[in-house]
Amino acid sequence: MAALTDFAGRLAVVTGAGSGIGRELVAQLVAARARVAACDIRLGAVRRTRTEVLKRWPDGQVTAHECDVTDATALARFRSEMSEAHDSEALHLLINNAGAVGGASFVADDPSEWERTFAVNFHGTYLTTRAFLPMLLAADQGVVVNVASVNALWASLGSGTAHTAYSTAKFAVRGFTESLIGDFALHAPHLSAVLVLPGHVRTAMPPPPPPWRRAFNAALAHTSATTASDAAVQILHGIQTGQWRILIGADAERVDELIRADPTSGYS
Ligand SMILES: NC(=O)c1ccc[n+]([C@@H]2O[C@H](COP(=O)([O-])OP(=O)(O)OC[C@H]3O[C@@H](n4cnc5c(N)ncnc54)[C@H](O)[C@@H]3O)[C@@H](O)[C@H]2O)c1
């Protein structure tokens, strides 16, 4: 993958920027002198991100936008707002970070919650990439970064738990991202796609339940959560060094090794 070695002056979009990993990505991109359009479904939260970032880097170029990434009309509005605010028809970095948990059981939970979780995590990634494709095509170089999860490798949080909607969506995000690699090479060689696979990161998202630590013969028992700030450091470093697959945390690395060594062991 072609590395985006220097963020200075580049235009970036970060979704789900009102909290956690998204907020840290915005701060670190602004610190690296990128221009950033940050969005979230919660306008107050993304405005707080902007205010906090500008306190630390008063000359930073960052705009805050309300956008539900499952809504194509809202995405079109966000694209025209940010394009006008940053006076640019070209986008260099799209980070599809917005995500949410829910719809644990396909059997027992409300189908509307299941579908909403799938929509935020998968349709959000697809629709946002679709909305910004013309701006990415207009850039001299562009990178699409999709934040999936270790649940794109392993559709579980350990035995005795159900985790279906989120895992299904994150597997789809992985398939979309990996298939874009070949498509971009063929049809838009100045673009590249990056897949991020975090294990547990300490954010507003609920931590994994106790069975997580007992999975794979307790192989995850002694791993600890990554901070949102470290996760953002690793994501941006991966983009700058041309990695297309970024595992975050010792837990994600262990799951990746174990599930490939013995694909059946994760579900026992
Ligand atoms: N925290 C973890 O342990 C962990 C692990 C693996 C993957 N991830 C992934 O990392 C990404 C960031 O999550 P986080 O941990 O920072 O969580 P977070 O809850 O702190 O932040 C997620 C943000 O996404 C926003 N959001 C939710 N639905 C949205 C929508 N429809 N449109 C726009 N914004 C929306 C929320 O308002 C929130 O600000 C997500 O894709 C998540 O699935 C997190």
The ligand as a Tripos MOL2 file, in Angstrom:
@<TRIPOS>MOLECULE
LIG
   44    48     1     0     0
SMALL
NO_CHARGES

@<TRIPOS>ATOM
      1 N1        -13.6560    0.2570   22.1380 N.am      1 LIG1
      2 C1        -13.3750   -0.9610   21.7180 C.2       1 LIG1
      3 O1        -13.0260   -1.8610   22.5200 O.2       1 LIG1
      4 C2        -13.4190   -1.2940   20.2470 C.ar      1 LIG1
      5 C3        -12.9480   -2.5480   19.8440 C.ar      1 LIG1
      6 C4        -12.9930   -2.8900   18.5080 C.ar      1 LIG1
      7 C5        -13.4760   -1.9760   17.5700 C.ar      1 LIG1
      8 N2        -13.9300   -0.7580   17.9880 N.ar      1 LIG1
      9 C6        -14.4470    0.1410   16.9540 C.3       1 LIG1
     10 O2        -13.8090    1.3950   17.0620 O.3       1 LIG1
     11 C7        -14.6620    2.4150   16.5250 C.3       1 LIG1
     12 C8        -14.7190    3.5790   17.5010 C.3       1 LIG1
     13 O3        -15.3670    3.1570   18.6870 O.3       1 LIG1
     14 P1        -14.9980    3.7020   20.1370 P.3       1 LIG1
     15 O4        -14.5090    2.5570   20.9170 O.co2     1 LIG1
     16 O5        -14.1870    4.9210   20.0360 O.co2     1 LIG1
     17 O6        -16.4760    3.9720   20.6770 O.3       1 LIG1
     18 P2        -17.2120    5.2840   21.2250 P.3       1 LIG1
     19 O7        -18.5650    4.8110   21.6000 O.co2     1 LIG1
     20 O8        -16.3800    5.9510   22.2600 O.co2     1 LIG1
     21 O9        -17.2990    6.2180   19.9270 O.3       1 LIG1
     22 C9        -18.1260    5.9090   18.8210 C.3       1 LIG1
     23 C10       -18.6940    7.2100   18.2590 C.3       1 LIG1
     24 O10       -19.4770    6.8810   17.0970 O.3       1 LIG1
     25 C11       -20.6290    7.7300   17.1200 C.3       1 LIG1
     26 N3        -21.7070    7.1550   16.3160 N.ar      1 LIG1
     27 C12       -22.4980    6.0860   16.6490 C.ar      1 LIG1
     28 N4        -23.4080    5.8950   15.6850 N.ar      1 LIG1
     29 C13       -23.1970    6.8330   14.7370 C.ar      1 LIG1
     30 C14       -23.8190    7.1440   13.4940 C.ar      1 LIG1
     31 N5        -24.8740    6.4470   13.0540 N.pl3     1 LIG1
     32 N6        -23.3400    8.1770   12.7650 N.ar      1 LIG1
     33 C15       -22.2880    8.8990   13.2080 C.ar      1 LIG1
     34 N7        -21.6590    8.6680   14.3890 N.ar      1 LIG1
     35 C16       -22.1140    7.6440   15.1320 C.ar      1 LIG1
     36 C17       -20.9930    7.8280   18.5870 C.3       1 LIG1
     37 O11       -21.8530    8.9370   18.8390 O.3       1 LIG1
     38 C18       -19.6190    7.9440   19.2360 C.3       1 LIG1
     39 O12       -19.2270    9.2920   19.3850 O.3       1 LIG1
     40 C19       -16.0110    1.7300   16.2750 C.3       1 LIG1
     41 O13       -16.1450    1.4070   14.9120 O.3       1 LIG1
     42 C20       -15.9150    0.4600   17.1020 C.3       1 LIG1
     43 O14       -16.7560   -0.5590   16.6170 O.3       1 LIG1
     44 C21       -13.9060   -0.3960   19.3070 C.ar      1 LIG1
@<TRIPOS>BOND
     1     1     2 1
     2     2     3 2
     3     2     4 1
     4     4     5 ar
     5     4    44 ar
     6     5     6 ar
     7     6     7 ar
     8     7     8 ar
     9     8     9 1
    10     8    44 ar
    11     9    10 1
    12     9    42 1
    13    10    11 1
    14    11    12 1
    15    11    40 1
    16    12    13 1
    17    13    14 1
    18    14    15 2
    19    14    16 1
    20    14    17 1
    21    17    18 1
    22    18    19 2
    23    18    20 1
    24    18    21 1
    25    21    22 1
    26    22    23 1
    27    23    24 1
    28    23    38 1
    29    24    25 1
    30    25    26 1
    31    25    36 1
    32    26    27 ar
    33    26    35 ar
    34    27    28 ar
    35    28    29 ar
    36    29    30 ar
    37    29    35 ar
    38    30    31 1
    39    30    32 ar
    40    32    33 ar
    41    33    34 ar
    42    34    35 ar
    43    36    37 1
    44    36    38 1
    45    38    39 1
    46    40    41 1
    47    40    42 1
    48    42    43 1
@<TRIPOS>SUBSTRUCTURE
     1 LIG1         1 GROUP 0 **** ****
